[in-house]
Amino acid sequence: MLTKRVKTAVIKKAAIHDQDTGSVAVQVSLLSRKIDELTAHLKKNQKDFSSRRGLLQMVADRRSHLRYLEKNDKRRYNALIKQLGLKK
């Protein structure tokens, strides 16, 4: 689970403007951070199947957000992929 401090830092890094907390870029950045933390948890706790299900849901959600961003704003999509280090 992300702490408030970490979540604020992720939002500031991906935000388009000062009040931005819900744009696609921010949502994808938050999901990526949560996915990273949950992946580390699942490496230690291999039999935690409910967390694995949540991880798969987050990955699918991030994939749909990225697909939307790629379709509507290719430039921001490429910048976000590069910033997060995700592969196409």
N, C-alpha and C positions, 0 to 999 in steps of 0.2 A: 504494500500500500504506500502510495506517495505521501510524503509529509507536505504540509502547507508551504514550507519554504522551498522545497524542491519543485513543487507544482507551480509556484509563482515564478521561479527561475525559468522553467520550461516555457511558460506562457510568454514571459518577456522576450525570450529568445526568438519565438516564432510569430509574435504578434505583428500585425500590419500597422496598427496605430495604438495609441495609449489605452483605449478602452476595449480593445479586442480580446475577447475571451472565448469566442465561439466560432471563429472562422475555420475553414477546412484545414488550413495549415496548423493551427493551434490544436485542433482535435487529433490530427494525425501525429503531431509531436507528442502529445500526452499519451496517446495509445502506444506509440513506440516505446516510450519510457516504461509504461506499465508492462508491456510485453517483455522487455528486457529483464525487469525485476521478477516477473513470474517465471520466466525461463530459468533464471538462476535458482529460484525456489524449487522448481521441478527437477533440476539436476540433483538436488539434495534429497528430495522427497519423491521418488519415482512412482510410488503407488497412490499419489494424491490425484485421483481421477476427476474429482469435481473441479479442482484448479486447472487441470488439463483441458476440461471442457470450456471453462471460462477463457483460457488462453486461445483456444480455437475460435471462439466467438469474437474475441478482440482482433485477432488476425483477419478474420473475414470482414469485420467492420472497418478496419484500417484499409483493407484492399478495396472496399467499395468507395470509401472516401477518396482514395488515390485515383480510382477510375473516374470519379466525378471531376476531380481537379484536372486530370489529364485531358478530359473531354472539353472542359470549359476555359481553362487557362494554362496552356502548355508551358509558358515561360515560368510561371510560379511553381508548376509541377516539377519541372527540371531543377529549379533552385532548391525546392524542398527535398527532393530525392538526394541531391548532392549534399545538402546540409545534414541530413539524417544518416547518410551513408547507406541508404537502401539500394538494392540492385533492382533493375527493371525487370 
